[in-house]
Every structure is written in structure tokens, then in C-alpha cells.
Amino acid sequence: MKKAFLSFVVIFTLVFSLCACSGQDLEDMTYGEGDGYATIVWGDKTYVPYGALSDEYGERGKQIGIVDGDKDDRVYELKGYSVDEWIVNSFPHDGAMLLREVNVTDIPDGWQSEYEWNK
């Protein structure tokens, strides 16, 4: 009986450890408010909407965070770009929005925002 209980404890601990290690550590981000538009705040950085994510901007990469604790309000990296400058926000089954850090002024060639505050 002791051996069976000990085996159960060992197996349970192993399974729990493997599940805990395979989880993704996601950053918790929050919504802020710009001049008539929503922003995403992550630490000391504020990101403003740049435009709907389209092929001209590239692909979203791995998920890096969630907004206001909502697991469906997801934030991703933009492949090939630093998360210090560009992030992607999306909900499942909806489009994705490209956001730039408010202090970024070096916009890649060919990119054009649909929002006045980015001009």
C-alpha cells in the first residue's frame, strides 16, 4: 500500500512539474487612453494603433502577453521586429491590429498608417 501511494505521489509530482514547465509565461499588459484612441501599456512603454495587420507588415510571431487579464485579448510579437517598437494585438477569430511604440519614428519603407496620429 505504501509503495502504491509513494508511486502515485511521484507520478503526480512529475506530471504537475511537466505541465507547469510547458506553460507560456505571458506578460500582463493594460489598456490606456490616447487622444481619442485606446493604447496598450506594457511597463514603461505605450503602444498606439498603427493599422490592421496585413501582408505588407509581415507576420505575427509568438504570443507574448494578454491585456487586462483577458486570455482572449492576446498580444504577439511581429516577426522580424523588436517588441520594444512593434506589437500585434488580436482576439481569436478577429483581425489583428499592428501597434507601434509611441516613440518610434523610424517607420519601415512602404508602411503607411491609416491613423492621423501616426503621420
C-alpha positions in Angstrom: 0.0 0.0 0.0 2.8 2.4 0.9 4.6 1.6 -2.4 1.4 2.4 -4.4 0.9 5.6 -2.5 4.5 6.7 -3.0 4.3 5.8 -6.7 1.2 7.9 -7.0 2.9 10.9 -5.3 6.0 10.6 -7.5 3.9 10.3 -10.7 1.6 13.2 -9.7 4.6 15.4 -8.9 6.3 14.6 -12.2 3.1 15.2 -14.3 2.5 18.5 -12.4 6.1 19.6 -13.0 5.9 18.9 -16.7 2.6 20.8 -17.1 4.0 23.8 -15.2 7.1 23.9 -17.3 5.3 23.7 -20.6 3.1 26.7 -19.8 3.8 30.0 -21.5 4.9 32.9 -19.3 2.8 35.8 -20.7 3.3 39.4 -19.9 0.3 41.2 -18.4 -0.4 44.4 -20.3 -3.1 47.0 -19.8 -5.2 49.4 -21.8 -4.6 53.1 -21.6 -6.1 56.0 -23.4 -4.6 58.3 -26.0 -6.2 61.3 -27.6 -9.4 59.6 -28.6 -8.0 56.1 -29.1 -7.0 53.1 -26.9 -3.4 52.3 -26.2 -1.6 49.3 -24.8 0.7 49.9 -21.9 3.5 47.4 -21.1 5.8 48.5 -18.4 7.2 51.9 -19.3 6.2 51.6 -23.0 2.9 52.8 -24.6 1.8 51.4 -28.0 -0.6 53.2 -30.3 -2.6 51.6 -33.1 -0.8 51.8 -36.5 -3.2 49.8 -38.7 -4.8 46.5 -39.4 -2.1 43.8 -39.7 -1.7 43.0 -43.4 0.9 41.2 -45.6 2.8 44.4 -46.1 3.8 44.5 -42.4 4.7 40.8 -42.0 3.5 38.0 -39.8 2.8 37.9 -36.1 5.1 35.7 -34.1 4.7 34.0 -30.8 2.2 35.2 -28.2 4.0 37.4 -25.6 1.1 38.7 -23.4 -2.5 39.4 -22.6 -4.3 42.6 -21.9 -6.1 43.4 -18.7 -6.1 39.7 -17.7 -8.3 38.6 -20.6 -6.8 35.4 -22.1 -8.6 36.1 -25.4 -7.1 39.6 -25.7 -3.7 38.5 -27.0 -0.5 40.3 -27.8 2.1 38.9 -30.2 5.5 39.8 -31.4 5.8 41.0 -35.0 8.2 38.6 -36.8 11.5 40.3 -37.6 10.9 43.4 -35.4 11.7 44.3 -31.8 8.8 44.2 -29.3 10.3 47.4 -28.0 9.0 49.0 -31.2 6.1 46.9 -32.7 3.5 44.5 -31.3 0.3 42.9 -32.6 -3.0 42.7 -30.7 -5.8 40.3 -31.6 -8.7 38.3 -30.4 -9.4 34.8 -31.7 -11.3 34.8 -35.0 -11.0 38.6 -35.4 -8.5 40.6 -37.3 -5.2 41.7 -35.9 -4.0 45.3 -35.2 -0.4 46.4 -35.6 0.7 48.8 -32.8 3.9 50.9 -32.6 5.6 52.2 -29.5 4.7 55.8 -29.3 8.3 57.0 -29.5 9.1 55.0 -32.7 9.8 57.4 -35.6 11.7 55.1 -37.9 8.9 53.5 -40.0 9.9 50.8 -42.5 9.7 51.7 -46.1 6.3 51.1 -47.7 4.4 51.1 -44.4 1.6 53.7 -44.1 -0.8 54.1 -41.2 -4.4 54.8 -41.6 -4.5 56.9 -38.4 -3.8 60.6 -38.3 -1.7 60.4 -35.0 0.9 58.3 -36.9 1.6 60.9 -39.5 
